[in-house]
């Protein structure tokens, strides 16, 4: 698969040229890297989103992550469950609609807030539990960019309740349990994942990674139709 994301949301030649040149600059400046050909477009788009070359090295992949993410998108109708609304707002609705995908997040729901107060947990934990009760996490693409406790709860659901998302993009940013939550996710063999090691991360990075996967899925779809 080509390392160039041939599918773009840039609607003008000028915009396409800027995106192309940005990727070319990243390729030159990053130099050698250890990522597989299928993984590099994801890392590159994450670097592009933040102008931070540290993601070359901090980004880690389960061996089946890229293939699993593309397959879930091509299957059609796969839900995207996020820890915060920012991820849902940042994702391209036309691209999601192309694959019949919808986003879900429950962080501000009244019942989630009440449960967090009663059980003395975080809203993020209760939001993941609600998504699980609704049957949205099984076979889903899960994006976590803000709340380490959401990722920790997701790992618990995988280990203790047999949950099997299609892919977890675990990139919570922060100083309390952020690095630890991603290390915990990376110990899971049964579910494919993409994580950023250490404290760095954020919703922007989750969006960038998912957009890169959407582009790769569209490119594979077009190649199959040729």
PAZAPA-4460 file (N, C-alpha, C; in steps of 0.05 Angstrom, whole numbers, plus 32768, in hexadecimal, padded with zeros to 4 digits):
% residues 226
    n_x    n_y    n_z   ca_x   ca_y   ca_z    c_x    c_y    c_z   seq   type   mol
   8011   7FE8   8000   8000   8000   8000   8012   8019   8000     1      X     A
   800A   802C   7FF0   801A   8045   7FEE   801B   8054   8008     2      X     A
   8032   8060   800D   8034   8071   8025   8028   808C   8021     3      X     A
   8020   8093   8009   8013   80AC   8004   7FF5   80A9   8007     4      X     A
   7FE9   80BA   8018   7FCC   80BA   801A   7FC1   80C8   8002     5      X     A
   7FB7   80B8   7FEF   7FAD   80C4   7FD6   7F91   80D0   7FD9     6      X     A
   7F83   80C7   7FED   7F68   80D2   7FF2   7F6A   80EA   8005     7      X     A
   7F60   8101   7FFD   7F63   8119   800D   7F49   8128   800F     8      X     A
   7F46   8137   8024   7F2E   8148   8027   7F33   8164   801B     9      X     A
   7F4B   8169   8012   7F51   8184   8006   7F41   8186   7FEC    10      X     A
   7F31   819B   7FE9   7F1F   819E   7FD3   7F2B   81AF   7FBC    11      X     A
   7F42   81BB   7FC0   7F4E   81CC   7FAC   7F6A   81C2   7FA6    12      X     A
   7F74   81C8   7F8E   7F8F   81C0   7F87   7FA3   81CD   7F9A    13      X     A
   7F9E   81E6   7FA2   7FB0   81F4   7FB5   7FB1   81E5   7FCF    14      X     A
   7F9A   81DD   7FDA   7F9A   81CE   7FF3   7FA7   81B3   7FF1    15      X     A
   7FA2   81A6   7FDA   7FAF   818C   7FD6   7FCD   818E   7FD4    16      X     A
   7FD6   81A4   7FC7   7FF3   81A8   7FC5   8000   81AD   7FE0    17      X     A
   7FF3   81BD   7FF1   7FFD   81C2   800C   7FFF   81A8   801C    18      X     A
   7FEA   8198   801B   7FEA   817F   8029   8000   816D   801F    19      X     A
   8002   816B   8005   8017   815A   7FF9   8033   8163   8001    20      X     A
   8037   817E   7FFF   8051   8188   8007   8057   8184   8024    21      X     A
   8043   8186   8035   8047   8182   8052   8050   8166   8057    22      X     A
   8043   8152   804A   804A   8137   804E   8067   8132   8044    23      X     A
   806D   813F   802D   8088   813B   8022   809D   8146   8035    24      X     A
   8098   815D   8041   80AB   8169   8054   80AF   8156   806C    25      X     A
   8098   814B   8076   809A   8138   808D   80AB   8120   8085    26      X     A
   80A7   8115   806D   80B6   80FE   8064   80D4   8104   8063    27      X     A
   80DB   811B   805A   80F7   8123   8058   8103   8127   8074    28      X     A
   80F5   8137   8084   8100   813E   809E   8101   8127   80B2    29      X     A
   80EE   8114   80B0   80EE   80FF   80C3   8104   80EB   80BF    30      X     A
   810E   80E9   80A6   8124   80D7   80A1   811B   80BA   80A4    31      X     A
   812D   80A9   80AD   8127   808D   80B0   8114   8088   80C7    32      X     A
   8102   8075   80C3   80F0   806D   80D9   80EB   804F   80D7    33      X     A
   80DF   8044   80EC   80DD   8027   80EF   80C0   801E   80E9    34      X     A
   80AF   8030   80DF   8093   8028   80DB   808F   8019   80C1    35      X     A
   807C   8007   80C1   8075   7FF8   80A8   8068   800C   8094    36      X     A
   8068   8003   807B   805D   8015   8066   8040   801C   806B    37      X     A
   8031   8009   8077   8015   800E   807C   8011   8020   8095    38      X     A
   8025   8021   80A7   8022   8031   80C0   802B   804E   80BC    39      X     A
   803E   8053   80AA   804A   806D   80A8   8035   8083   80A1    40      X     A
   8022   807E   808F   800F   8094   8089   8000   809D   80A2    41      X     A
   7FFC   808C   80B5   7FEE   8093   80CD   8000   80A5   80DE    42      X     A
   8018   809C   80E2   802B   80AC   80F2   8030   80C7   80E5    43      X     A
   8033   80C7   80CB   8038   80E0   80BD   8022   80F4   80C0    44      X     A
   8009   80EA   80BE   7FF2   80FD   80C2   7FF1   8107   80DE    45      X     A
   7FF9   80F7   80F2   7FFA   8100   810D   800F   8116   8111    46      X     A
   8026   8112   8104   803A   8127   8105   8030   8140   80F7    47      X     A
   8023   813D   80E1   8017   8153   80D2   8003   8163   80E3    48      X     A
   7FF4   8155   80F4   7FDF   8162   8104   7FEB   8173   811A    49      X     A
   8003   816D   8123   800E   817B   813A   802A   8186   8135    50      X     A
   8035   8182   811D   8051   818B   8117   8064   8181   812C    51      X     A
   8060   8169   8136   8070   815D   814B   807C   8143   8142    52      X     A
   8096   8143   813D   80A3   812B   8133   80A8   8116   8148    53      X     A
   80A1   811C   8161   80A4   8108   8176   8092   80EF   8171    54      X     A
   807C   80F4   8162   806A   80DD   815D   8077   80C8   814B    55      X     A
   808D   80CF   813E   809E   80BB   8131   80AE   80AE   8147    56      X     A
   80A4   8098   8151   80B1   8089   8167   809E   8085   817E    57      X     A
   808F   809A   8185   807B   8097   819B   8063   8087   8193    58      X     A
   805D   8087   8179   8045   8079   8170   804B   805B   816E    59      X     A
   803A   804B   8179   803E   802E   817A   8026   8020   816F    60      X     A
   802A   8009   8161   8014   7FFB   8154   8013   7FDE   815C    61      X     A
   7FFC   7FD4   8162   7FF7   7FB7   8163   7FFC   7FAD   8146    62      X     A
   8007   7F95   8142   800E   7F8C   8127   7FF6   7F8B   8114    63      X     A
   7FDE   7F88   811F   7FC6   7F86   810D   7FB6   7FA0   810C    64      X     A
   7FC0   7FB5   8118   7FB0   7FCD   811B   7FA7   7FDA   8101    65      X     A
   7FB9   7FDE   80EE   7FB2   7FEC   80D6   7F9E   7FDB   80C5    66      X     A
   7FA4   7FC2   80C2   7F93   7FB0   80B3   7F77   7FAE   80C0    67      X     A
   7F76   7FAD   80DB   7F5D   7FAB   80E9   7F4D   7FC4   80E6    68      X     A
   7F5A   7FDB   80E8   7F4C   7FF5   80E5   7F40   7FF8   80C9    69      X     A
   7F50   7FF1   80B4   7F46   7FF3   8099   7F2F   7FE0   8094    70      X     A
   7F32   7FC7   809E   7F1D   7FB3   809A   7F03   7FBC   80A8    71      X     A
   7F05   7FC8   80BF   7EED   7FD1   80CD   7EDF   7FE7   80BE    72      X     A
   7EEE   7FF9   80B2   7EE3   800F   80A2   7ED6   8004   8088    73      X     A
   7EE4   7FF2   807B   7ED9   7FE7   8062   7EC1   7FD6   8067    74      X     A
   7EBE   7FCB   807E   7EA6   7FBA   8085   7E8D   7FCB   8084    75      X     A
   7E8F   7FE5   808A   7E78   7FF6   8089   7E68   7FF6   80A3    76      X     A
   7E5F   800D   80AC   7E4E   800F   80C3   7E5C   800C   80DE    77      X     A
   7E76   800A   80DE   7E85   8006   80F7   7E83   801F   8108    78      X     A
   7E7A   801D   8121   7E78   8035   8132   7E93   803F   813B    79      X     A
   7E95   8059   813F   7EAD   8065   814B   7EA4   8070   8166    80      X     A
   7EB0   8065   817B   7EAA   806E   8196   7EC1   807D   81A1    81      X     A
   7EBC   8096   81AA   7ED1   80A8   81B4   7ECD   80AE   81D1    82      X     A
   7EE2   80B6   81DE   7EE0   80BE   81FA   7ED5   80DB   81FD    83      X     A
   7EDA   80EC   81E9   7ED1   8107   81EB   7EC4   8110   81D0    84      X     A
   7EB4   8125   81D2   7EA6   8130   81BA   7EBA   813B   81A6    85      X     A
   7ED1   8145   81AF   7EE4   8151   819D   7EEC   813E   8186    86      X     A
   7EEF   8125   818C   7EF6   8111   8177   7EE0   810F   8163    87      X     A
   7EC7   810D   816D   7EB0   810B   815B   7EAE   8123   8149    88      X     A
   7EB3   813B   8155   7EB1   8153   8145   7EC7   8156   8131    89      X     A
   7EDF   814B   8137   7EF6   814E   8126   7EF6   813B   810E    90      X     A
   7EE7   8125   8110   7EE7   8112   80FA   7ED6   811C   80E3    91      X     A
   7EDF   8116   80CB   7ED1   811E   80B3   7EB7   810E   80B0    92      X     A
   7EA1   811C   80B0   7E87   810F   80AD   7E84   8103   8091    93      X     A
   7E8C   8111   807C   7E8A   8104   8061   7E9A   80EA   805F    94      X     A
   7EB2   80EA   806B   7EC2   80D1   806A   7EB5   80BB   807A    95      X     A
   7EAB   80C1   8092   7E9D   80AD   80A2   7E85   80A3   8093    96      X     A
   7E75   80B5   8087   7E5D   80AE   8079   7E63   809C   8062    97      X     A
   7E7A   809F   8055   7E81   808F   803F   7E82   8071   8046    98      X     A
   7E89   806C   805F   7E8A   8050   8069   7E72   804A   807C    99      X     A
   7E5F   805B   807D   7E47   8057   808E   7E4D   8057   80AB   100      X     A
   7E62   8066   80B3   7E6B   8066   80CF   7E5F   807E   80DE   101      X     A
   7E59   807A   80F7   7E4F   8090   8109   7E60   8091   8122   102      X     A
   7E61   80A8   812E   7E71   80AC   8147   7E5E   80AD   815F   103      X     A
   7E6A   80A5   8176   7E5B   80A4   818F   7E6D   80AD   81A5   104      X     A
   7E62   80BD   81B8   7E70   80C4   81D0   7E5B   80CB   81E5   105      X     A
   7E61   80C5   81FE   7E4D   80C7   8213   7E58   80D7   822C   106      X     A
   7E6E   80E5   8229   7E7B   80F1   8240   7E6A   8105   824F   107      X     A
   7E57   8112   8241   7E47   8127   824F   7E2B   811E   8254   108      X     A
   7E24   8105   8250   7E09   80FB   8255   7E03   80FC   8273   109      X     A
   7DEA   8104   8279   7DE2   8107   8295   7DE6   80EE   82A5   110      X     A
   7DDF   80D7   8299   7DE1   80BE   82A8   7DFE   80B6   82AC   111      X     A
   7E10   80BD   829A   7E2C   80B9   829D   7E38   80C9   82B4   112      X     A
   7E30   80E2   82B5   7E39   80F4   82CA   7E2F   80EA   82E5   113      X     A
   7E16   80E2   82E6   7E0B   80D9   8300   7E18   80C0   8309   114      X     A
   7E1D   80AD   82F7   7E2A   8094   82FE   7E47   8099   8308   115      X     A
   7E55   80AC   82FC   7E70   80B2   8304   7E70   80BD   8321   116      X     A
   7E5C   80CE   8327   7E5A   80D9   8342   7E53   80C3   8356   117      X     A
   7E40   80B2   8350   7E37   809D   8362   7E4E   8089   8368   118      X     A
   7E5C   8081   8352   7E71   806D   8355   7E8D   8078   835A   119      X     A
   7E8E   8093   835B   7EA8   80A1   8360   7EBD   8098   834B   120      X     A
   7EB4   8098   8332   7EC7   8093   831C   7EC7   80AB   830A   121      X     A
   7ED3   80A9   82F2   7ED3   80BF   82DF   7EBC   80BC   82CB   122      X     A
   7EB5   80D2   82BF   7EA1   80D1   82AA   7EAA   80C0   8293   123      X     A
   7EC4   80C0   828E   7ECF   80B1   8277   7ECC   8093   827C   124      X     A
   7ECF   808A   8294   7ECB   806E   829B   7EAE   8066   8296   125      X     A
   7E9B   8077   82A0   7E7F   8071   829D   7E76   8073   8280   126      X     A
   7E82   8085   8271   7E7C   8087   8254   7E83   806E   8245   127      X     A
   7E9A   8062   824B   7EA2   8049   823F   7E8F   8032   8247   128      X     A
   7E87   8032   8260   7E74   801E   8269   7E59   8021   825C   129      X     A
   7E50   8039   8258   7E37   803D   824A   7E39   8034   822D   130      X     A
   7E4F   803B   821F   7E52   8032   8204   7E52   8013   8202   131      X     A
   7E5E   8006   8216   7E5E   7FE9   8217   7E42   7FDE   821B   132      X     A
   7E33   7FEA   822E   7E17   7FE1   8233   7E06   7FE4   821A   133      X     A
   7E0B   7FF8   820A   7DFC   7FFD   81F2   7E05   7FEB   81DB   134      X     A
   7E1A   7FDC   81DF   7E24   7FCA   81CA   7E34   7FD8   81B5   135      X     A
   7E3E   7FEF   81BA   7E4C   7FFF   81A6   7E6A   7FF9   81A4   136      X     A
   7E75   7FED   81B9   7E92   7FE9   81B9   7E9B   7FD0   81AB   137      X     A
   7E8A   7FBC   81AA   7E91   7FA3   819D   7E94   7FA7   817F   138      X     A
   7EAC   7FA2   8175   7EB1   7FA5   8158   7EB5   7FC2   8150   139      X     A
   7EB6   7FD4   8163   7EB8   7FF1   815D   7ED5   7FFA   815A   140      X     A
   7ED8   8012   814F   7EF1   8020   8150   7EEF   8034   8167   141      X     A
   7F00   8031   817B   7EFF   8042   8193   7F16   8056   8193   142      X     A
   7F0F   806F   8195   7F23   8084   8196   7F24   8093   81B0   143      X     A
   7F3A   8092   81BE   7F3D   809F   81D8   7F55   80B2   81D8   144      X     A
   7F4F   80CC   81DA   7F64   80E0   81D8   7F67   80F2   81F0   145      X     A
   7F54   80EF   8203   7F54   8102   8219   7F56   80F5   8235   146      X     A
   7F48   80DE   8238   7F44   80D3   8253   7F52   80B8   8257   147      X     A
   7F68   80B8   8265   7F75   809F   826B   7F63   808B   8279   148      X     A
   7F51   8094   828A   7F40   8081   8298   7F2D   8073   8285   149      X     A
   7F26   807F   826E   7F16   8072   825A   7F25   805B   824E   150      X     A
   7F3F   805F   8249   7F4F   804A   823D   7F54   8033   8251   151      X     A
   7F58   803A   826A   7F5C   8026   827F   7F42   8015   8281   152      X     A
   7F2B   8022   8281   7F12   8014   8283   7F0E   8002   826A   153      X     A
   7F16   800B   8253   7F13   7FFB   823B   7F24   7FE2   823C   154      X     A
   7F3C   7FE5   8247   7F4D   7FCD   824B   7F40   7FBA   825E   155      X     A
   7F34   7FC4   8273   7F26   7FB3   8286   7F10   7FA3   8279   156      X     A
   7F00   7FB1   8268   7EEA   7FA4   825A   7EF4   7F8F   8247   157      X     A
   7F0B   7F94   823B   7F17   7F80   8229   7F1F   7F67   8238   158      X     A
   7F2D   7F6C   824F   7F38   7F56   825E   7F24   7F47   826F   159      X     A
   7F11   7F55   827B   7EFF   7F49   828E   7EE4   7F41   8282   160      X     A
   7EDB   7F4F   826D   7EC0   7F4A   8262   7EC1   7F41   8245   161      X     A
   7ED9   7F3C   823A   7EDC   7F31   8220   7ED5   7F43   8209   162      X     A
   7ED5   7F5D   820E   7ECF   7F71   81F9   7EE4   7F6F   81E3   163      X     A
   7EDB   7F72   81CA   7EEE   7F71   81B3   7EE8   7F88   819F   164      X     A
   7EF2   7FA0   81A5   7EF0   7FB5   8190   7F00   7FAD   8177   165      X     A
   7EFA   7FB9   8161   7F09   7FB3   8148   7F25   7FC0   814A   166      X     A
   7F26   7FD8   8156   7F3F   7FE7   8158   7F3C   7FFB   816F   167      X     A
   7F51   7FFF   817E   7F52   8014   8193   7F69   8027   818B   168      X     A
   7F61   8041   8188   7F75   8056   8184   7F77   8064   819E   169      X     A
   7F8B   805D   81AE   7F8D   8066   81CA   7FA3   807B   81CC   170      X     A
   7F9B   8094   81CE   7FAF   80AA   81CE   7FA9   80BF   81E3   171      X     A
   7FA0   80B8   81FB   7F9A   80CD   820F   7FB3   80DD   8216   172      X     A
   7FAF   80F6   8219   7FC5   8108   8221   7FC3   810F   823E   173      X     A
   7FDA   8114   824B   7FD8   811D   8267   7FEF   8113   8278   174      X     A
   7FEC   8119   8292   8001   8114   82A6   7FFA   80FE   82BA   175      X     A
   7FE0   80F9   82BE   7FD7   80E5   82D1   7FCC   80CD   82C2   176      X     A
   7FDB   80B7   82C2   7FD3   809E   82B7   7FD2   809D   8298   177      X     A
   7FDA   80B2   828B   7FD8   80B2   826D   7FEC   809E   8262   178      X     A
   8005   80A0   8269   8019   808E   825F   8013   8071   8267   179      X     A
   800B   806E   8280   8005   8054   828B   7FED   8046   827C   180      X     A
   7FD9   8056   8276   7FC2   804B   8269   7FC9   8040   824D   181      X     A
   7FDB   804E   823F   7FE3   8046   8224   7FF5   802D   8226   182      X     A
   8006   802C   823A   8016   8014   823E   8005   7FFC   8243   183      X     A
   7FF0   8001   8253   7FDD   7FEB   8259   7FCF   7FE1   8240   184      X     A
   7FC6   7FF3   822F   7FB9   7FEC   8216   7FCC   7FDC   8205   185      X     A
   7FE5   7FE4   8204   7FF9   7FD7   81F3   8000   7FBB   81FC   186      X     A
   7FF8   7FB3   8214   7FFC   7F98   821E   7FE6   7F85   8214   187      X     A
   7FD1   7F90   8208   7FBB   7F80   81FE   7FC1   7F74   81E3   188      X     A
   7FC0   7F5A   81E1   7FC6   7F4D   81C8   7FAD   7F47   81B8   189      X     A
   7F96   7F45   81C6   7F7D   7F3B   81B9   7F70   7F50   81A7   190      X     A
   7F75   7F6A   81AC   7F68   7F7F   819E   7F7D   7F91   8191   191      X     A
   7F7A   7F97   8177   7F8E   7FAA   816B   7F8C   7FC6   8176   192      X     A
   7FA3   7FD3   8177   7FA4   7FEE   8183   7FBA   7FFF   8175   193      X     A
   7FB6   8019   8177   7FCA   802D   8171   7FCD   803F   8189   194      X     A
   7FE4   8043   8194   7FE8   8054   81AB   7FFF   8067   81A7   195      X     A
   7FFF   807C   81B7   8016   808E   81B9   8023   808A   81D4   196      X     A
   803B   8081   81D5   8048   807D   81EF   804E   8097   81FD   197      X     A
   804D   8096   8217   8054   80AE   8227   803C   80C0   822B   198      X     A
   8042   80D9   8232   802D   80EC   823A   801F   80F9   8223   199      X     A
   802C   80FA   820C   8021   8109   81F5   8009   80FA   81E9   200      X     A
   7FF8   8109   81DC   7FE0   80FE   81CF   7FCB   8113   81CB   201      X     A
   7FB2   810B   81CC   7F9C   811F   81C9   7F89   8117   81B3   202      X     A
   7F71   8124   81B4   7F5C   811E   81A1   7F65   8124   8185   203      X     A
   7F75   8139   8181   7F7E   8140   8166   7F8D   8129   8159   204      X     A
   7F9D   811B   8169   7FAD   8104   815F   7F9B   80EC   8158   205      X     A
   7F86   80E8   8168   7F74   80D2   8162   7F66   80D8   8147   206      X     A
   7F5D   80F1   8144   7F50   80F9   812B   7F63   80F5   8113   207      X     A
   7F7B   80FE   8117   7F8F   80FB   8101   7F93   80DE   80FA   208      X     A
   7F96   80CD   810E   7F9A   80B0   8108   7F82   80A4   80FA   209      X     A
   7F6A   80AB   8103   7F52   80A0   80F6   7F4F   80AA   80DA   210      X     A
   7F55   80C4   80D5   7F54   80CE   80BA   7F68   80C0   80A8   211      X     A
   7F7F   80BA   80B2   7F93   80AB   80A2   7F88   8090   809B   212      X     A
   7F7C   8082   80AF   7F70   8068   80AA   7F59   806A   8096   213      X     A
   7F49   807E   8098   7F33   8082   8085   7F3E   8086   8068   214      X     A
   7F54   8095   8066   7F60   8099   804C   7F6B   807F   8041   215      X     A
   7F78   806F   8052   7F82   8055   8049   7F6C   8042   8041   216      X     A
   7F56   8043   8050   7F3F   8032   8049   7F33   803A   802E   217      X     A
   7F31   8054   802A   7F26   805E   8010   7F38   8056   7FF9   218      X     A
   7F52   8059   7FFE   7F65   8052   7FE9   7F64   8034   7FE2   219      X     A
   7F61   8023   7FF7   7F5E   8006   7FF2   7F44   8000   7FE3   220      X     A
   7F2F   800E   7FEB   7F15   800A   7FDE   7F17   8012   7FC1   221      X     A
   7F23   8028   7FBA   7F26   8031   7F9F   7F37   801E   7F8F   222      X     A
   7F4C   8014   7F9B   7F5E   8001   7F8D   7F4F   7FE7   7F86   223      X     A
   7F3C   7FDF   7F98   7F2D   7FC7   7F93   7F18   7FCB   7F7E   224      X     A
   7F10   7FE4   7F79   7EFC   7FE9   7F64   7F09   7FEE   7F49   225      X     A
   7F23   7FF2   7F49   7F31   7FF9   7F30   7F31   7FE1   7F1C   226      X     A
***
